[in-house]
């Protein structure tokens, strides 16, 4: 198992869940962050409304 990492997002974009990854999409393209090795995500910019549903506690 890979070591869990803290991820930082500094640019504006959109977060969506895609299979077992979180897809971050902006004007430069799409980056997939694997859920199983992500400990936490810090968004340093404003995300479009509706993205908070990805982060709801289960």
PQR file with spaces between the fields and no chain letter, atoms N, CA, C, O and H, PARSE charges and radii, in Angstrom:
ATOM       1  N    UNK     1       0.844   -1.187    0.000 -0.4000 1.5000
ATOM       2  CA   UNK     1       0.000    0.000    0.000 -0.0000 2.0000
ATOM       3  C    UNK     1       0.884    1.245    0.000  0.5500 1.7000
ATOM       4  O    UNK     1       1.866    1.322    0.739 -0.5500 1.4000
ATOM       5  N    UNK     2       0.529    2.199   -0.824 -0.4000 1.5000
ATOM       6  CA   UNK     2       1.294    3.436   -0.927 -0.0000 2.0000
ATOM       7  C    UNK     2       1.058    4.316    0.294  0.5500 1.7000
ATOM       8  O    UNK     2       0.012    4.243    0.939 -0.5500 1.4000
ATOM       9  H    UNK     2      -0.268    2.136   -1.424  0.4000 1.0000
ATOM      10  N    UNK     3       2.037    5.137    0.592 -0.4000 1.5000
ATOM      11  CA   UNK     3       1.921    6.060    1.713 -0.0000 2.0000
ATOM      12  C    UNK     3       0.876    7.126    1.390  0.5500 1.7000
ATOM      13  O    UNK     3       0.868    7.682    0.292 -0.5500 1.4000
ATOM      14  H    UNK     3       2.887    5.196    0.068  0.4000 1.0000
ATOM      15  N    UNK     4       0.001    7.406    2.346 -0.4000 1.5000
ATOM      16  CA   UNK     4      -1.019    8.431    2.131 -0.0000 2.0000
ATOM      17  C    UNK     4      -0.361    9.806    2.059  0.5500 1.7000
ATOM      18  O    UNK     4       0.537   10.126    2.838 -0.5500 1.4000
ATOM      19  H    UNK     4       0.007    6.954    3.238  0.4000 1.0000
ATOM      20  N    UNK     5      -0.828   10.610    1.106 -0.4000 1.5000
ATOM      21  CA   UNK     5      -0.253   11.924    0.878 -0.0000 2.0000
ATOM      22  C    UNK     5      -1.280   13.021    1.109  0.5500 1.7000
ATOM      23  O    UNK     5      -2.484   12.808    0.967 -0.5500 1.4000
ATOM      24  H    UNK     5      -1.558   10.350    0.473  0.4000 1.0000
ATOM      25  N    UNK     6      -0.784   14.192    1.467 -0.4000 1.5000
ATOM      26  CA   UNK     6      -1.615   15.389    1.531 -0.0000 2.0000
ATOM      27  C    UNK     6      -1.504   16.067    0.171  0.5500 1.7000
ATOM      28  O    UNK     6      -0.400   16.287   -0.326 -0.5500 1.4000
ATOM      29  H    UNK     6       0.194   14.365    1.582  0.4000 1.0000
ATOM      30  N    UNK     7      -2.639   16.396   -0.428 -0.4000 1.5000
ATOM      31  CA   UNK     7      -2.671   17.028   -1.751 -0.0000 2.0000
ATOM      32  C    UNK     7      -3.082   18.488   -1.604  0.5500 1.7000
ATOM      33  O    UNK     7      -3.973   18.813   -0.819 -0.5500 1.4000
ATOM      34  H    UNK     7      -3.536   16.217   -0.024  0.4000 1.0000
ATOM      35  N    UNK     8      -2.433   19.359   -2.357 -0.4000 1.5000
ATOM      36  CA   UNK     8      -2.741   20.789   -2.364 -0.0000 2.0000
ATOM      37  C    UNK     8      -3.165   21.187   -3.770  0.5500 1.7000
ATOM      38  O    UNK     8      -2.498   20.843   -4.746 -0.5500 1.4000
ATOM      39  H    UNK     8      -1.709   19.095   -2.994  0.4000 1.0000
ATOM      40  N    UNK     9      -4.274   21.912   -3.870 -0.4000 1.5000
ATOM      41  CA   UNK     9      -4.758   22.413   -5.160 -0.0000 2.0000
ATOM      42  C    UNK     9      -4.737   23.939   -5.085  0.5500 1.7000
ATOM      43  O    UNK     9      -5.426   24.538   -4.260 -0.5500 1.4000
ATOM      44  H    UNK     9      -4.815   22.191   -3.077  0.4000 1.0000
ATOM      45  N    UNK    10      -3.935   24.563   -5.961 -0.4000 1.5000
ATOM      46  CA   UNK    10      -3.765   26.010   -5.934 -0.0000 2.0000
ATOM      47  C    UNK    10      -4.500   26.733   -7.054  0.5500 1.7000
ATOM      48  O    UNK    10      -4.668   27.950   -6.982 -0.5500 1.4000
ATOM      49  H    UNK    10      -3.376   24.077   -6.632  0.4000 1.0000
ATOM      50  N    UNK    11      -4.936   26.031   -8.074 -0.4000 1.5000
ATOM      51  CA   UNK    11      -5.597   26.697   -9.198 -0.0000 2.0000
ATOM      52  C    UNK    11      -7.101   26.454   -9.161  0.5500 1.7000
ATOM      53  O    UNK    11      -7.574   25.515   -8.521 -0.5500 1.4000
ATOM      54  H    UNK    11      -4.799   25.042   -8.133  0.4000 1.0000
ATOM      55  N    UNK    12      -7.840   27.307   -9.849 -0.4000 1.5000
ATOM      56  CA   UNK    12      -9.284   27.155   -9.922 -0.0000 2.0000
ATOM      57  C    UNK    12      -9.628   26.002  -10.841  0.5500 1.7000
ATOM      58  O    UNK    12      -8.956   25.774  -11.847 -0.5500 1.4000
ATOM      59  H    UNK    12      -7.455   28.070  -10.368  0.4000 1.0000
ATOM      60  N    UNK    13     -10.675   25.279  -10.492 -0.4000 1.5000
ATOM      61  CA   UNK    13     -11.096   24.157  -11.312 -0.0000 2.0000
ATOM      62  C    UNK    13     -12.287   23.464  -10.692  0.5500 1.7000
ATOM      63  O    UNK    13     -12.934   23.997   -9.790 -0.5500 1.4000
ATOM      64  H    UNK    13     -11.221   25.464   -9.675  0.4000 1.0000
ATOM      65  N    UNK    14     -12.568   22.287  -11.177 -0.4000 1.5000
ATOM      66  CA   UNK    14     -13.748   21.533  -10.745 -0.0000 2.0000
ATOM      67  C    UNK    14     -13.312   20.153  -10.269  0.5500 1.7000
ATOM      68  O    UNK    14     -12.524   19.476  -10.929 -0.5500 1.4000
ATOM      69  H    UNK    14     -12.042   21.854  -11.910  0.4000 1.0000
ATOM      70  N    UNK    15     -13.840   19.743   -9.108 -0.4000 1.5000
ATOM      71  CA   UNK    15     -13.566   18.417   -8.570 -0.0000 2.0000
ATOM      72  C    UNK    15     -14.767   17.517   -8.786  0.5500 1.7000
ATOM      73  O    UNK    15     -15.908   17.914   -8.553 -0.5500 1.4000
ATOM      74  H    UNK    15     -14.481   20.294   -8.572  0.4000 1.0000
ATOM      75  N    UNK    16     -14.496   16.289   -9.238 -0.4000 1.5000
ATOM      76  CA   UNK    16     -15.558   15.299   -9.415 -0.0000 2.0000
ATOM      77  C    UNK    16     -15.013   13.938   -9.042  0.5500 1.7000
ATOM      78  O    UNK    16     -13.815   13.684   -9.169 -0.5500 1.4000
ATOM      79  H    UNK    16     -13.568   15.966   -9.428  0.4000 1.0000
ATOM      80  N    UNK    17     -15.885   13.071   -8.587 -0.4000 1.5000
ATOM      81  CA   UNK    17     -15.470   11.699   -8.304 -0.0000 2.0000
ATOM      82  C    UNK    17     -15.542   10.886   -9.592  0.5500 1.7000
ATOM      83  O    UNK    17     -16.528   10.952  -10.326 -0.5500 1.4000
ATOM      84  H    UNK    17     -16.858   13.277   -8.484  0.4000 1.0000
ATOM      85  N    UNK    18     -14.496   10.126   -9.856 -0.4000 1.5000
ATOM      86  CA   UNK    18     -14.423    9.277  -11.045 -0.0000 2.0000
ATOM      87  C    UNK    18     -13.857    7.935  -10.604  0.5500 1.7000
ATOM      88  O    UNK    18     -12.656    7.811  -10.362 -0.5500 1.4000
ATOM      89  H    UNK    18     -13.695   10.072   -9.260  0.4000 1.0000
ATOM      90  N    UNK    19     -14.725    6.926  -10.500 -0.4000 1.5000
ATOM      91  CA   UNK    19     -14.340    5.601  -10.034 -0.0000 2.0000
ATOM      92  C    UNK    19     -13.690    5.715   -8.650  0.5500 1.7000
ATOM      93  O    UNK    19     -14.314    6.240   -7.728 -0.5500 1.4000
ATOM      94  H    UNK    19     -15.700    7.026  -10.696  0.4000 1.0000
ATOM      95  N    UNK    20     -12.460    5.238   -8.487 -0.4000 1.5000
ATOM      96  CA   UNK    20     -11.758    5.336   -7.204 -0.0000 2.0000
ATOM      97  C    UNK    20     -10.736    6.467   -7.211  0.5500 1.7000
ATOM      98  O    UNK    20      -9.676    6.370   -6.592 -0.5500 1.4000
ATOM      99  H    UNK    20     -11.953    4.812   -9.237  0.4000 1.0000
ATOM     100  N    UNK    21     -11.070    7.530   -7.913 -0.4000 1.5000
ATOM     101  CA   UNK    21     -10.204    8.703   -7.978 -0.0000 2.0000
ATOM     102  C    UNK    21     -11.044    9.962   -7.870  0.5500 1.7000
ATOM     103  O    UNK    21     -12.261    9.944   -8.052 -0.5500 1.4000
ATOM     104  H    UNK    21     -11.931    7.609   -8.415  0.4000 1.0000
ATOM     105  N    UNK    22     -10.364   11.045   -7.571 -0.4000 1.5000
ATOM     106  CA   UNK    22     -10.980   12.369   -7.637 -0.0000 2.0000
ATOM     107  C    UNK    22     -10.378   13.053   -8.853  0.5500 1.7000
ATOM     108  O    UNK    22      -9.158   13.169   -8.968 -0.5500 1.4000
ATOM     109  H    UNK    22      -9.375   11.059   -7.423  0.4000 1.0000
ATOM     110  N    UNK    23     -11.227   13.500   -9.748 -0.4000 1.5000
ATOM     111  CA   UNK    23     -10.764   14.162  -10.964 -0.0000 2.0000
ATOM     112  C    UNK    23     -10.802   15.669  -10.751  0.5500 1.7000
ATOM     113  O    UNK    23     -11.852   16.224  -10.426 -0.5500 1.4000
ATOM     114  H    UNK    23     -12.218   13.406   -9.654  0.4000 1.0000
ATOM     115  N    UNK    24      -9.669   16.332  -10.930 -0.4000 1.5000
ATOM     116  CA   UNK    24      -9.595   17.786  -10.881 -0.0000 2.0000
ATOM     117  C    UNK    24      -9.416   18.277  -12.303  0.5500 1.7000
ATOM     118  O    UNK    24      -8.424   17.959  -12.959 -0.5500 1.4000
ATOM     119  H    UNK    24      -8.816   15.881  -11.193  0.4000 1.0000
ATOM     120  N    UNK    25     -10.384   19.058  -12.781 -0.4000 1.5000
ATOM     121  CA   UNK    25     -10.381   19.522  -14.168 -0.0000 2.0000
ATOM     122  C    UNK    25     -10.301   21.040  -14.195  0.5500 1.7000
ATOM     123  O    UNK    25     -11.058   21.724  -13.506 -0.5500 1.4000
ATOM     124  H    UNK    25     -11.190   19.317  -12.248  0.4000 1.0000
ATOM     125  N    UNK    26      -9.373   21.563  -15.001 -0.4000 1.5000
ATOM     126  CA   UNK    26      -9.290   23.004  -15.238 -0.0000 2.0000
ATOM     127  C    UNK    26      -8.887   23.237  -16.688  0.5500 1.7000
ATOM     128  O    UNK    26      -8.913   22.304  -17.491 -0.5500 1.4000
ATOM     129  H    UNK    26      -8.758   21.007  -15.561  0.4000 1.0000
ATOM     130  N    UNK    27      -8.519   24.454  -17.030 -0.4000 1.5000
ATOM     131  CA   UNK    27      -8.220   24.779  -18.428 -0.0000 2.0000
ATOM     132  C    UNK    27      -6.971   24.064  -18.951  0.5500 1.7000
ATOM     133  O    UNK    27      -6.777   23.969  -20.163 -0.5500 1.4000
ATOM     134  H    UNK    27      -8.498   25.212  -16.377  0.4000 1.0000
ATOM     135  N    UNK    28      -6.130   23.565  -18.053 -0.4000 1.5000
ATOM     136  CA   UNK    28      -4.909   22.859  -18.466 -0.0000 2.0000
ATOM     137  C    UNK    28      -5.139   21.373  -18.710  0.5500 1.7000
ATOM     138  O    UNK    28      -4.290   20.696  -19.290 -0.5500 1.4000
ATOM     139  H    UNK    28      -6.287   23.642  -17.069  0.4000 1.0000
ATOM     140  N    UNK    29      -6.298   20.859  -18.263 -0.4000 1.5000
ATOM     141  CA   UNK    29      -6.586   19.439  -18.453 -0.0000 2.0000
ATOM     142  C    UNK    29      -7.157   18.824  -17.188  0.5500 1.7000
ATOM     143  O    UNK    29      -7.654   19.529  -16.311 -0.5500 1.4000
ATOM     144  H    UNK    29      -6.988   21.408  -17.791  0.4000 1.0000
ATOM     145  N    UNK    30      -7.080   17.497  -17.102 -0.4000 1.5000
ATOM     146  CA   UNK    30      -7.628   16.760  -15.974 -0.0000 2.0000
ATOM     147  C    UNK    30      -6.518   15.989  -15.267  0.5500 1.7000
ATOM     148  O    UNK    30      -5.699   15.329  -15.906 -0.5500 1.4000
ATOM     149  H    UNK    30      -6.675   16.924  -17.814  0.4000 1.0000
ATOM     150  N    UNK    31      -6.504   16.082  -13.941 -0.4000 1.5000
ATOM     151  CA   UNK    31      -5.557   15.343  -13.108 -0.0000 2.0000
ATOM     152  C    UNK    31      -6.372   14.419  -12.216  0.5500 1.7000
ATOM     153  O    UNK    31      -7.348   14.851  -11.602 -0.5500 1.4000
ATOM     154  H    UNK    31      -7.169   16.619  -13.421  0.4000 1.0000
ATOM     155  N    UNK    32      -5.982   13.154  -12.139 -0.4000 1.5000
ATOM     156  CA   UNK    32      -6.684   12.177  -11.310 -0.0000 2.0000
ATOM     157  C    UNK    32      -5.893   11.922  -10.035  0.5500 1.7000
ATOM     158  O    UNK    32      -4.717   11.559  -10.081 -0.5500 1.4000
ATOM     159  H    UNK    32      -5.190   12.803  -12.637  0.4000 1.0000
ATOM     160  N    UNK    33      -6.554   12.117   -8.891 -0.4000 1.5000
ATOM     161  CA   UNK    33      -5.942   11.877   -7.595 -0.0000 2.0000
ATOM     162  C    UNK    33      -6.510   10.579   -7.024  0.5500 1.7000
ATOM     163  O    UNK    33      -7.701   10.529   -6.715 -0.5500 1.4000
ATOM     164  H    UNK    33      -7.509   12.412   -8.853  0.4000 1.0000
ATOM     165  N    UNK    34      -5.705    9.530   -6.875 -0.4000 1.5000
ATOM     166  CA   UNK    34      -6.221    8.270   -6.354 -0.0000 2.0000
ATOM     167  C    UNK    34      -6.661    8.409   -4.898  0.5500 1.7000
ATOM     168  O    UNK    34      -5.930    8.955   -4.071 -0.5500 1.4000
ATOM     169  H    UNK    34      -4.738    9.571   -7.126  0.4000 1.0000
ATOM     170  N    UNK    35      -7.845    7.919   -4.593 -0.4000 1.5000
ATOM     171  CA   UNK    35      -8.397    8.045   -3.251 -0.0000 2.0000
ATOM     172  C    UNK    35      -7.598    7.237   -2.242  0.5500 1.7000
ATOM     173  O    UNK    35      -7.373    7.703   -1.125 -0.5500 1.4000
ATOM     174  H    UNK    35      -8.439    7.476   -5.264  0.4000 1.0000
ATOM     175  N    UNK    36      -7.164    6.035   -2.610 -0.4000 1.5000
ATOM     176  CA   UNK    36      -6.540    5.141   -1.644 -0.0000 2.0000
ATOM     177  C    UNK    36      -5.210    5.636   -1.091  0.5500 1.7000
ATOM     178  O    UNK    36      -4.801    5.191   -0.019 -0.5500 1.4000
ATOM     179  H    UNK    36      -7.347    5.656   -3.517  0.4000 1.0000
ATOM     180  N    UNK    37      -4.520    6.540   -1.780 -0.4000 1.5000
ATOM     181  CA   UNK    37      -3.275    7.070   -1.211 -0.0000 2.0000
ATOM     182  C    UNK    37      -3.344    8.574   -0.942  0.5500 1.7000
ATOM     183  O    UNK    37      -2.312    9.242   -0.876 -0.5500 1.4000
ATOM     184  H    UNK    37      -4.852    6.901   -2.652  0.4000 1.0000
ATOM     185  N    UNK    38      -4.558    9.105   -0.786 -0.4000 1.5000
ATOM     186  CA   UNK    38      -4.747   10.512   -0.451 -0.0000 2.0000
ATOM     187  C    UNK    38      -5.283   10.620    0.967  0.5500 1.7000
ATOM     188  O    UNK    38      -6.370   10.127    1.271 -0.5500 1.4000
ATOM     189  H    UNK    38      -5.396    8.562   -0.839  0.4000 1.0000
ATOM     190  N    UNK    39      -4.522   11.262    1.820 -0.4000 1.5000
ATOM     191  CA   UNK    39      -4.921   11.442    3.218 -0.0000 2.0000
ATOM     192  C    UNK    39      -5.877   12.620    3.359  0.5500 1.7000
ATOM     193  O    UNK    39      -6.915   12.511    4.011 -0.5500 1.4000
ATOM     194  H    UNK    39      -3.639   11.663    1.574  0.4000 1.0000
ATOM     195  N    UNK    40      -5.525   13.745    2.746 -0.4000 1.5000
ATOM     196  CA   UNK    40      -6.344   14.951    2.824 -0.0000 2.0000
ATOM     197  C    UNK    40      -6.080   15.822    1.611  0.5500 1.7000
ATOM     198  O    UNK    40      -5.036   15.714    0.969 -0.5500 1.4000
ATOM     199  H    UNK    40      -4.682   13.834    2.216  0.4000 1.0000
ATOM     200  N    UNK    41      -7.043   16.690    1.302 -0.4000 1.5000
ATOM     201  CA   UNK    41      -6.931   17.607    0.169 -0.0000 2.0000
ATOM     202  C    UNK    41      -7.200   19.016    0.672  0.5500 1.7000
ATOM     203  O    UNK    41      -8.209   19.269    1.330 -0.5500 1.4000
ATOM     204  H    UNK    41      -7.892   16.777    1.823  0.4000 1.0000
ATOM     205  N    UNK    42      -6.291   19.930    0.359 -0.4000 1.5000
ATOM     206  CA   UNK    42      -6.470   21.336    0.689 -0.0000 2.0000
ATOM     207  C    UNK    42      -6.676   22.113   -0.602  0.5500 1.7000
ATOM     208  O    UNK    42      -5.833   22.073   -1.498 -0.5500 1.4000
ATOM     209  H    UNK    42      -5.471   19.725   -0.175  0.4000 1.0000
ATOM     210  N    UNK    43      -7.791   22.817   -0.697 -0.4000 1.5000
ATOM     211  CA   UNK    43      -8.093   23.653   -1.864 -0.0000 2.0000
ATOM     212  C    UNK    43      -7.801   25.096   -1.486  0.5500 1.7000
ATOM     213  O    UNK    43      -8.470   25.662   -0.622 -0.5500 1.4000
ATOM     214  H    UNK    43      -8.476   22.850    0.031  0.4000 1.0000
ATOM     215  N    UNK    44      -6.810   25.689   -2.125 -0.4000 1.5000
ATOM     216  CA   UNK    44      -6.366   27.046   -1.800 -0.0000 2.0000
ATOM     217  C    UNK    44      -7.026   28.101   -2.679  0.5500 1.7000
ATOM     218  O    UNK    44      -6.573   29.244   -2.729 -0.5500 1.4000
ATOM     219  H    UNK    44      -6.266   25.229   -2.826  0.4000 1.0000
ATOM     220  N    UNK    45      -8.091   27.721   -3.366 -0.4000 1.5000
ATOM     221  CA   UNK    45      -8.800   28.637   -4.236 -0.0000 2.0000
ATOM     222  C    UNK    45     -10.283   28.317   -4.142  0.5500 1.7000
ATOM     223  O    UNK    45     -10.661   27.318   -3.531 -0.5500 1.4000
ATOM     224  H    UNK    45      -8.459   26.792   -3.326  0.4000 1.0000
ATOM     225  N    UNK    46     -11.102   29.127   -4.720 -0.4000 1.5000
ATOM     226  CA   UNK    46     -12.552   28.926   -4.678 -0.0000 2.0000
ATOM     227  C    UNK    46     -12.939   27.838   -5.669  0.5500 1.7000
ATOM     228  O    UNK    46     -12.482   27.841   -6.812 -0.5500 1.4000
ATOM     229  H    UNK    46     -10.795   29.939   -5.216  0.4000 1.0000
ATOM     230  N    UNK    47     -13.786   26.903   -5.229 -0.4000 1.5000
ATOM     231  CA   UNK    47     -14.314   25.857   -6.098 -0.0000 2.0000
ATOM     232  C    UNK    47     -15.746   26.215   -6.480  0.5500 1.7000
ATOM     233  O    UNK    47     -16.442   26.860   -5.696 -0.5500 1.4000
ATOM     234  H    UNK    47     -14.157   26.900   -4.301  0.4000 1.0000
ATOM     235  N    UNK    48     -16.194   25.818   -7.645 -0.4000 1.5000
ATOM     236  CA   UNK    48     -17.581   26.084   -8.034 -0.0000 2.0000
ATOM     237  C    UNK    48     -18.561   25.458   -7.051  0.5500 1.7000
ATOM     238  O    UNK    48     -18.275   24.420   -6.453 -0.5500 1.4000
ATOM     239  H    UNK    48     -15.628   25.294   -8.281  0.4000 1.0000
ATOM     240  N    UNK    49     -19.707   26.087   -6.888 -0.4000 1.5000
ATOM     241  CA   UNK    49     -20.730   25.557   -5.990 -0.0000 2.0000
ATOM     242  C    UNK    49     -21.161   24.164   -6.447  0.5500 1.7000
ATOM     243  O    UNK    49     -21.270   23.907   -7.646 -0.5500 1.4000
ATOM     244  H    UNK    49     -19.940   26.930   -7.373  0.4000 1.0000
ATOM     245  N    UNK    50     -21.402   23.281   -5.506 -0.4000 1.5000
ATOM     246  CA   UNK    50     -21.779   21.909   -5.813 -0.0000 2.0000
ATOM     247  C    UNK    50     -20.656   20.932   -5.523  0.5500 1.7000
ATOM     248  O    UNK    50     -20.914   19.737   -5.375 -0.5500 1.4000
ATOM     249  H    UNK    50     -21.314   23.490   -4.532  0.4000 1.0000
ATOM     250  N    UNK    51     -19.418   21.398   -5.438 -0.4000 1.5000
ATOM     251  CA   UNK    51     -18.294   20.518   -5.142 -0.0000 2.0000
ATOM     252  C    UNK    51     -18.279   20.063   -3.690  0.5500 1.7000
ATOM     253  O    UNK    51     -17.605   19.085   -3.366 -0.5500 1.4000
ATOM     254  H    UNK    51     -19.208   22.368   -5.558  0.4000 1.0000
ATOM     255  N    UNK    52     -19.000   20.742   -2.811 -0.4000 1.5000
ATOM     256  CA   UNK    52     -18.980   20.342   -1.409 -0.0000 2.0000
ATOM     257  C    UNK    52     -19.622   18.964   -1.194  0.5500 1.7000
ATOM     258  O    UNK    52     -19.382   18.341   -0.160 -0.5500 1.4000
ATOM     259  H    UNK    52     -19.547   21.536   -3.074  0.4000 1.0000
ATOM     260  N    UNK    53     -20.420   18.478   -2.131 -0.4000 1.5000
ATOM     261  CA   UNK    53     -21.036   17.154   -1.967 -0.0000 2.0000
ATOM     262  C    UNK    53     -19.998   16.044   -2.059  0.5500 1.7000
ATOM     263  O    UNK    53     -20.229   14.962   -1.521 -0.5500 1.4000
ATOM     264  H    UNK    53     -20.615   18.984   -2.971  0.4000 1.0000
ATOM     265  N    UNK    54     -18.875   16.266   -2.711 -0.4000 1.5000
ATOM     266  CA   UNK    54     -17.804   15.279   -2.775 -0.0000 2.0000
ATOM     267  C    UNK    54     -17.226   15.043   -1.381  0.5500 1.7000
ATOM     268  O    UNK    54     -16.802   13.934   -1.056 -0.5500 1.4000
ATOM     269  H    UNK    54     -18.688   17.145   -3.148  0.4000 1.0000
ATOM     270  N    UNK    55     -17.215   16.082   -0.572 -0.4000 1.5000
ATOM     271  CA   UNK    55     -16.544   16.034    0.714 -0.0000 2.0000
ATOM     272  C    UNK    55     -17.477   15.791    1.879  0.5500 1.7000
ATOM     273  O    UNK    55     -17.072   15.971    3.028 -0.5500 1.4000
ATOM     274  H    UNK    55     -17.559   16.983   -0.836  0.4000 1.0000
ATOM     275  N    UNK    56     -18.705   15.392    1.629 -0.4000 1.5000
ATOM     276  CA   UNK    56     -19.629   15.124    2.734 -0.0000 2.0000
ATOM     277  C    UNK    56     -19.154   13.911    3.520  0.5500 1.7000
ATOM     278  O    UNK    56     -18.635   12.955    2.946 -0.5500 1.4000
ATOM     279  H    UNK    56     -19.034   15.246    0.696  0.4000 1.0000
ATOM     280  N    UNK    57     -19.334   13.954    4.834 -0.4000 1.5000
ATOM     281  CA   UNK    57     -18.888   12.857    5.701 -0.0000 2.0000
ATOM     282  C    UNK    57     -19.842   11.694    5.587  0.5500 1.7000
ATOM     283  O    UNK    57     -21.055   11.879    5.482 -0.5500 1.4000
ATOM     284  H    UNK    57     -19.756   14.731    5.301  0.4000 1.0000
ATOM     285  N    UNK    58     -19.293   10.500    5.609 -0.4000 1.5000
ATOM     286  CA   UNK    58     -20.099    9.274    5.518 -0.0000 2.0000
ATOM     287  C    UNK    58     -20.170    8.628    6.871  0.5500 1.7000
ATOM     288  O    UNK    58     -20.800    7.582    7.023 -0.5500 1.4000
ATOM     289  H    UNK    58     -18.308   10.350    5.694  0.4000 1.0000
